[in-house]
């Protein structure tokens, strides 16, 4: 299960980078670094799990 989710976020992160390549280049030029696919994947996973946790907490109320 976790592996499948990891792959899902990996695909999403790659798609995000492809879609926003021009933005990534801009960020790189402005700040000297751009988030990697791995960093974006982790952020997506974190946001997803936080959303799930919040939903669970709401349901428990």
GIJOWO-V172400 format. One record per pair of residues at least 24 apart in sequence whose C-alpha atoms are under 7 Angstrom apart, sorted by the first residue. I is the first residue (numbers start at 1). J is the second residue. Records with the same first field share a line. If there is no record, write none. Layout:
BEGIN
I = J, J
END
This chain:
BEGIN
9 = 41, 44, 45
10 = 41
13 = 37, 40, 41
END
